[in-house]
């Protein structure tokens, strides 16, 4: 339907009248939201009382008025119904709901008293003043004529205009079980006076062919809180509000709500606190973006709640029979298969990775869950009956779950490493806390929510995050709690040392998978084409941001020139696959390593370096021990080359390195490779394979500064059980 006006504003004129008019914009990009009396904005007065009239009774006149004060386009009396379509964005519904909805949208209503102007102060009531209010920009649709039983195909014919809305919520009152109970209180938490600012204008539907192409920007007190498109709406913008059929009258506002916050999960419920932190998307390569979202941060009190919830759930989960546990893991795998495309999209957005890396994350996660389901009913958790001196007093040795396990997961392979932190502990009969990364909060929330949807009992897996500056207090609170019996951590060596020291103070074991300075050896009889391809893959997959990434290739002098030539050719071809690393800080650290190497005599060869925001694939020749890169893990797209004359020289270089996670040996002589492998102090050696390789059926872990303990297979289960001996005397 076409109304008489293109844009409609409501304003106070210089003579004091409150009018509606068609603004005369000084320029096409003029920002109506910043209009003041000094702007001297002019408008053509609109006559008539029916804003949505299409018969000519309402028209844009030639009378000009000057805007003294811009109001919101709609007064409360202009809005009969404020109808909200919740959880309507694919990315956000994964964050804040049990699943992506496929049939009926989530509908709720806000009182008309919430409607206010776009530029007024929001009144936060006393009941939620200790809570950080949440602000979300939303697309609002204005219905122009009576609508009932409208098909999705005809829905746009009933739209008169579009505007912007700010959906304000008290997260604590909406979701926190301590305040809201077990049922989320959407209407109550969002229904306070002034909690629905609208404006600054209405834009006629005749100016907008496709509302899904619109872009929304929300600022609060001058700070950009949201700046993104609405292209990922799950439901047709208008059809969502009209189906199932409802009678809608002219002036009805439909607010297409997102839910752009990542909550915690405790005892099966989404939890919000008075602690939030901002995480940026598209923050990569030194280009911070105004597109921001919010994640809940756990206070020490919330950490305690998570531990106590797990402790409460542990006795029952420990006694749950193995067949039931296996069925739950099978359901977990099924749900991950169903939602695989959705979580891959989140991974690619959150960590700026390739489709290949998100695919690897998904497939490895499915394999890990599948293996856990198999191990639960295997003999991996069975005990033994050892020989005793007295055959009338047999001994029974049991493997029993330990209690609450704290699993701390990193961002770089967020799905697989998030699952790995908790799947083995839970399969072994423990309950677990997943501590997610502030760089991949939505992926880690997805994991915890998937456990809830699969039917795991409340408290078997809880999910928390914290602000980086509160890491020490959070770890101290949880690790020192008597119910927490072990911690597993995947991440940097310095943080691993801190966690190990805190656990040692409480005499608690830890499983640590830390950094790696990983080497590949190219022997004189190696297949050089295969060697070049797999060392390149091992170095640059996921921009080198993998703990197993190849950092240095040790090449036999007799084949060095030929190998290097093949490597450079492949690197140049593959350099377009390199994207920006995770943060500006990471980029600065890598540039410092490169500059230090150049200053100390290194020759540098790079791939495509046309984008200054991207660290290109970089090969470093002429490495010497005084270079920082000689010793440091790059955790980026850098690969060093060194020549050796004797295998003992290569072995010494590897064993002198404090790290010991993964290595590779390339040769046609497997016996020779096995002899070399036995001399290397590393957790895994891949003969004629890339250093980046792991499977759910084999042990994975390192030596030295790369940590201790093993994930994977039955070895991974053994990490999360303790041994109990019972002797049966007569």
N, C-alpha and C positions, 0 to 999 in steps of 0.2 A: 504494500500500500504506500502511496506517496502523499505526504503531508505538504502543507503550503510552504514550509521553511526548509532551509538546508541545515542550518545550525540554530539552536535556540538557547539563549541565555536568559537568566532572571537577574535583575539588577535594581539597585537604587539609583534613580536619576538625580541630577543636580538639583532638581526642584523638589526632591523628597519622595516622589512617587516610586512605587515598586512596579516595575514593568517587565514584560517579556519582549525580546527582540532578536533580530537577526544581526549578529555582530559584523561590523565592517572591519575586516582584519587588515592591519597595516601591511602585512606580508604573509605569504603562504605558510611560513613556519612560525608564525607568531604564537607564543605560549599564553593561552587564555588563563591558565592557572596562576600566572604571576601578575594579573591585572590589578592595578591600584588606581586611586584617584588621579595620581600624577600621570598615569598612562594616557588619559584623555581618550579612552576607547569610545568609539561611536557605534550606535546600533540603530537599525530600522525597527520601529515599534511594530509588534505583531498585535493585530486586533482580534477580537473574538475570545470566547471562553473555552472552547473545545480545542485543546492543543492538537488533537489528532484528527480534526475534521478534514475531509477530502472533497467537500462539496463546494468550497469557496466561501463558506461562512466565516472561516478564520483565514486571514491573509496577512502578508507582509506589506505594510504601508510604506509610503514615502517619507513619513515623519521621522526625523532623526533626533535621537536623545544621546546625551553624553553619560557614560557610566561613571558614577561616583563610587559605587561599591558593588563588586560582583558577588552575587549570592549563588547558592547551588541552583541548578536548573529546575528542581522540583521541590516544592514545599511538602511538608508532611501530608497536607490535605490533598495533594495531587497524586498520592500513592495509595491506592486501596489495598494492595497486597505486595509484600516484599517476599518473593518466593525464591529460595536458594537451591541450586543444584550442586550438592557437595561431592567431594572426591571425584571431580570430573576431569582431572588431568592425569594422563597415564603415569608419568613419573611420580607424581605426588600420591596417587592412589596406592602405588607400591609402598610408599613410605608409611602411609597413614591408615591403611585398611587391610583386611584379611586377604583380599585378593582383588584383582582387577575385575570390576563388575562388567557383566556382558549383556544384561537384559534390561534391568530397571535401575535408573539413577537414584542416588541418595537425595531425597528431598527434605528440606526443613524450612521453617519460616522465621523471619525476624519481625518483631513488633514495629509498627509504623513509627513509634517514638524513637527508634534507632536512627531514622533518616535525619540527616543534617547536611549543612553545606560542606563543600569540599575543603574549605580553607578556614574552618573554625577549630577552636580547641576541643579536643575530645575529653569528656569528663570520665575519669576512672573512678568508679565507686569504691567506698572504703573496703568492701568485702574482697576486692582483688587488688588493692594497692600494694600488697607485698609480692605481687606476681608481675613479671614482665609481660605487659600486653603485647599481643602479636598483631601485626598489621599486614594485610595481604591485598594487593591490587587485583580486582576482578572485573571481568567483562559483564556489563549489565545490559539487559535487553528490555526495551519498553514495548509492551503490547498495545496496539492501536485500535483494535476492535474486538467485539465479543468473539470468544474462541471456545469451542467445545468439540471433542472428537476430531481433532485436527490431525491429519496424517503428517508424517515427517516430510513428505514431498511438498506439502502445501504450507508448511510452518512459516517460511519466510514471508509469505503473503500477509501475515498477521503482525509483522514487526513494523512499528512506526519509527523507532530510533534506537540508537545505542548510546551508552555513556559509560563512565568508569565508576567503580565503587571501591571503597576501602572496607573490607570485612575485618572488623576488629574482634578479637577473642581474648578471653582470659583462659590461657591454656591449662592453668591449674584447675579451674572450675570445670573445664571441659572434660579432662581426661584423667587427672590424678585420682586414683581410687580412694585416697584418703578424704577427698572432698566430693567427688562425683559418684562414688560407689562403683559398682561393676558395670554400669551402663553409661557410656559417654553422654554428657549433658550439652549437646550442641546448642539447643535453643536458649538455655539459661545462660551459658557462658558467652554467647554472642548477642544477647538480647538487651543489653543495658542501653540507656538513653545515649544518643550520639555515636553508637557503635556501627553506623552505616553511612558515612559521608558519601555523597554522590556529586559528580560533576567533573569539570567545571561547566560543561554544556551538554546538550543533546545533539547528536549528529543523525540526520535523517538517513533512513535505510537506503534511500535512493542513491546516496553517495558511496555506499559500501556494498560491493558485489559479493565479497566473501569475507565474513567476519572472522574466519579462522586465520586470515592473514594479518589480523590486527596485532599491534604491539602495545603492551601496557607498561607504564612506569609509575611507581609509587614513591613519594618522598614524605618523610615525617621529620619535621623540624629541620628541613634542609638536607637530611641524609637520605640517599637513595636506598630504599628497602627492597625494591623489586623492579626488575627491568627485563621483561621477557615477552615472548609471543604466546599466543593461545592456540598454536597449531596442533598441539597434542591432546585436544579435547577428546574424551572417550565417547561422548554422546553429541549428536547434532545439537548445535547451540540452542535452537528453539525447540526442536522436537523433544529434547530431554525434559523440558518443563511442561510439555503438553501431553506427554504419554507416560503413564496411563492417563486417560482422558479426565480432565478437570475443566470446570467452567472458569475461564479467565476473562476479566472485564478490562476495558481500556484503562491504561495507566498502570496496569500490573507491571512490576519490575521483577525480572528474573535475573538473579545474580549467579553467574557460572563460577562456582567456588573451586578453588584449589585448596590444598592443605599443606603448604610448603614449610613443613617443619619435620625434623626427624626426632621422634620421641625415644625414650628408653622403654624397655619391656621388663617388668618385674611381676612375677607371679601370674603370668599370662595376660597382663594388662599393659596398655600403653601408659606411660608415666611422664608427666611434665613436672618441672621443678621451677624454682625461681632463678635457676642458672641456665643461661643460653649462650651459645657462641655462634658467630657467623662463620660460614665456610663459603668460599667463592667457587663458582664453576667457571670454566674457561680462564683459569688463573695462570695458565701455563706459559712458560717461556718469557717471563718478565712482563707479561701483559695483564695485570689485574683487571678484572671485569666488574662492572657494576651489577652484573647478574649474581645475586647472592641468595643464599638460603640459610636457614637456621637449624641448628641441632641442639638437642638438650644436653646439658652438661650435668654430670652427677656430682652432688656435694658429698662430703664424707658421710653424712646421714643417709643419703640415698645409696651409697655403696654398702653401708651396713644393712639397709633393707634388702638389697639384692643378695647379700651373703645369707642373711637369716631366712629369706624365702627359699634359697637352695637347700639350706640345712634342714628346713622343715620338710621339703619334698624328698630328701635323700632316703629316709628309711623305707618309704613306700616304693620308690623307684628301684632301690636295691633288691627288694623282694619281687619285683615284677618278673614274670617268667620269661625265659629267653625267646620263646615263640612270639609272644606279644611284642617284645622289643624289636624282633626282626620285622614283623609286620609294619611297625611304625617307621622303621628305616626304609622299608620298601615304599611306603606311602610318601615319605619325604622325597625319595628319588623321583617318584611319579610326578609330584607337584613341581619339582625343579625342571623336569622335562617339559611340562606344560607351560611353565612361565620362563623358559630359557631365553626366548627372544627378548622378553621384557628386561630381564636382569642384564643381559648382554648390552643392551642400550644404555643402562645406567652405568655399567662398568666403563664403557667407551667414553661417556660424558665425564664421569668423575675423575678418571685418571688419564684421560687423553690417550688411550691406547688404540691399537689397530683392531680390526675385526678378527684377525687371526688370534690375537692374544685373548680377546674376550671369548672366542670359541674354545681355546685351550683351557681357559678358566672353567668354562661350563662343562666340557667333557671330562676333565680331570676331577671335578667335583662330583659328577655322576658316578665315576669309577670309584672314588673314595667312599661314597655312601653305599654303593653296591657291595664293596668289600666289607664294610662294617656290618651290613646286614648278614653277610655270610659268616663272618667271624663270631657273631653273637651266639650262634647255635653250633659252632665248631668246637673242637677240643682246645682251642687257643686259651680259653678261660678255665679249662679243667685242671683239677689238682692232680697230685700223684700220691702213691703209697710206697714210700721208700722202705728199704730193708732195715730192720731194727735188730738189736742184739737178742731181744726176747720176742720169740715168735708169738707169744701169748699177749704181747702188748704192741699191737700194730700202730703205726703212726699215719695220720692222714694230713696231707699238706694241701691247704686250700689257697686259691687266689681270690681275694675279696676286694671289692671297690674301696677306695680310700675315704671318700666324702665329697666335699665341695672342691672343684678344680677351677682355678682362674686361668682362662685362656686369653692371651693378648695377641691380637692379629694385626698385621701391617696392611698398608694400602696397595702395595705394588702388584700383588696377585690377590685381590681382595676376596674373591669368591672362594677359590680353592684354599687359601690360607685361613680364611675365616671359618670354613667348615672344618679344616684340619685341627684348628685350635680346640674344637669341642666334640667332634664326632667320636673319636676314640675314647675320650673320658666318659661320655654318656653311654657308649656301647659297652664299656666295662662295668657299668652300673653306678657310676658317679653322677652327680649333678654338676652343672657347669655355669660359669659366668663368662660370656663373651664380651671382652673389652674391645670395642671397635676403634678404628682409626678416625681421627678428625679429618683426614684427607679422603676417606671413602665411607662416610657415615651411612649413606643410603644403601650401599651394597651390604654392609654388615647388619643394618636393620632388616633388610630383606631376608637374610639368613635366619635371624631370630624369629621373624614373623612366620617363615616357612615351617619352623618347628612347631609353632602354635597351630598353624593350619593343618599340619599332618596329624595332630592329635596327641602330641607329647604332653604329659600333664603339666599344669602350671608349676613353675619353680624348677623344673628339670633343666631348663635353659633360661637364664636371665641375660639381658643385654644392657650394657651401660657404655657411656662415653664420658669424657671429661675435657675441660679446656686444657691445653698444653701446660699452662702454668700451674695447674692443680694436680699434675701427674704424681708428684712425690707424695702428697697427702693421700691421694686415692689408693696408690699402691700400698702405702704403709698401713692404711686402714684395713684393706682386704687381706693382705698377706699375713698380717699379725693376728687376724681373727682366728680363734681356735678351730672353727669349723672348716676353714680353708686348709686343705691338706697338701696341696701341691700347686705349682704355677708352671704353665708353659708359655714361652715367649718366643716370638719370631720377630727379629728386628736388628737394630744396630748393636755392635759389641759394647759401646759405652753404656747404653741403657741396660743391656743384659747384665753387665757387671753390677749395676746399681740394684737390679731386681734380685740377683743372686745374693748380694750382701744383705738385703732386707730379709730374704728368706732364711739365710744362715743365722740371723739373729733369733729367729723363731725355730731353728732346727728343722726347717722344712725343705724338701727336695725341689729342684727346678729342672725343667727340660728346656734347653736353650738352643735355638737354631739361629745363629748370628751371621755376621758378615763373612764374605769370602773374597780372597784374592786368588782367583782360580787360573790355573795354568793349563795349556795344551802343549804337548811335546810332538814335534814332527820329526820322525826318524828318517834316515836316508833312503829307506825302501818304501816309504809311504805312498799311497795313491794321492797325488798332489791335488787333483781336481776335487776329490772327495774331502780332503783335508781343508782346502780353502773354503769350500762350501759350508762345511760344518763348523769350522772355527768362526766364520762370519756369522752364521746363525747363532752360535753360542755367545758371541760378543754383542750383537745389535738387536736381538729379539727384545721387544718392549723397551727399545731405546737403551738397552743395557741395564735396565733397572730391575735386575733379578739377582738374588743372592748367589746363584750358580753361574752367572755370566762370566764368560772368558775375559780376563783382563790382560793376560800376557801369553804370547805364543813363543815357545822356545824351539828354534828351528836348527836342524843339523846344517852346518856350514855348506856341505856339498849340494844341498837342494834349496838353500835360502833364496837365491835370486829367482829361481823358477817358481817357487811357492809364492813369494811376494808378488810377482807379476800377476799370477792368477788371482790372488787375493784382491789386489787393487782393481782389477777389471770387474770382479764381482761386486766389490764395494761401490764402485761408481754406478753400476746398474741398480743396486738396491738402495742407494742413498735417499731416494724419494720416499722410502718407507719410514724414514726417521722423522719423528715429530718432536715437539717441545717436551722437555722433561717436566716433572711434576710441579716444581715451584721455582720462583725466582732465586731463592737461596740455593737450590740445587744447581741451577744454571751458573750462578756466580762461583760456586765451588769448583765446577768442572772447568770453567774458563781459567780459574787460578791454577789448576793442575796443568792445563795446556800451556799457559804462559810461562810457568815455572820450567816445564820441560824444554820449551823453546829457548829460554834464557840460558839453560845449561847445556845446549848443544844438540838438542833433538831435532830430527827432520820430521815435519808434519805433513801428512797427506790427508785431505778431507774430501768428503762427498759434496753434495750440493750445499753451498753455504750462502745462497742468495737471500735467505730469510734470516735477518739478524736476531730474531727471537728464538731460533732453533740452534742448538749445539749440533753441528753436522757429525756424521760418522767420521771418526778421527783415528788415523793410524799413526803411531809414534815409533819412529826408528831411532837407533843409536841410544837406547836407554842405558843409563848409568845409575849406580846406587845413590848418588846425591840428589837425584830427582825425587820430588814428592810422590809422583805417580809410580815410581819403582816400588814403593812400599804400600801406598794407600789403595784401598778399594775405590775404584772410580764410581761405581754405581751409575754409569752413564755410557753413552756411545763412544767409548775409547778402547783402543786395542793396542797394546805394546808388542813390539817384535824384538827378540834377542837371539843372537847366534850362539850355539854351543859347538864345541869340538868333540867332547867326550860325554857319554851319558851320565857319568858320575858328576859332571859339572851341572847338568840340568837337574839331576836329583838333589844336589846340594842347594841350588837356588830355591827349589820348591820347599824343601824341608827347613830351610832357614827362615822361610816366611812364617810369621806367627799364626796366620790363618791356615785352615786345612779342611775346606768343605768339599770341593769337587775338582777333578782334573781329567784330562783326556790324553790318550796316547794313540798316535796314528802310525801304523806299521802293517806290513803284510805278514809279519812273523808273530803269531799269537803267543807262542812260548816265550819269545823275547819280551813281549809286552807284559806277560804275567810276572816275569822276574823283576821287571822295573816297577810294576804296580805294587809288589810286595814291599818295596823299599820306600814308598811314598807315604808320608804321614797325613793322609787326607781321608775323609769319610767315604768317598766314592770315586772310582776311576772308571772312565768310559773308554773302552778300547774301540777305536774307529767310530766314535760317536761324539756328539756335542757335550760340553760340560753341563748344559741345561737339559737335564733329564731326571724325571722322578716318576715313580709308579706307586699305586696304593698297596701293592703286595710286597714291596721291598723296603728295607730300613733306609731312613734318610736322616743324616746329621753330620756333624763335623768334629774336628779335633782342635785343640788350642783355642785361639781367639774366635773360632767359628762355633764354639759352644760344646755342649755335651748332651748325651741322651739321643734317642732315636724316635722319629715319627715313622709310621708306616707298618702295615701288616700286623702280624702277631707281636712284633717287637714294640710297635706303638701301643698295643693294648697292655703289654707288660709294664709300660711306664706308669700306668694309672691303676695298678692293683698292688696290694701288699700281701705278703705271704703269712699265713697263719698255720701253725702246726698243732694238731690235737692228737694226743697219745691215749689210746684206749687200754688202760690197765684192767686186770681182772677185778 
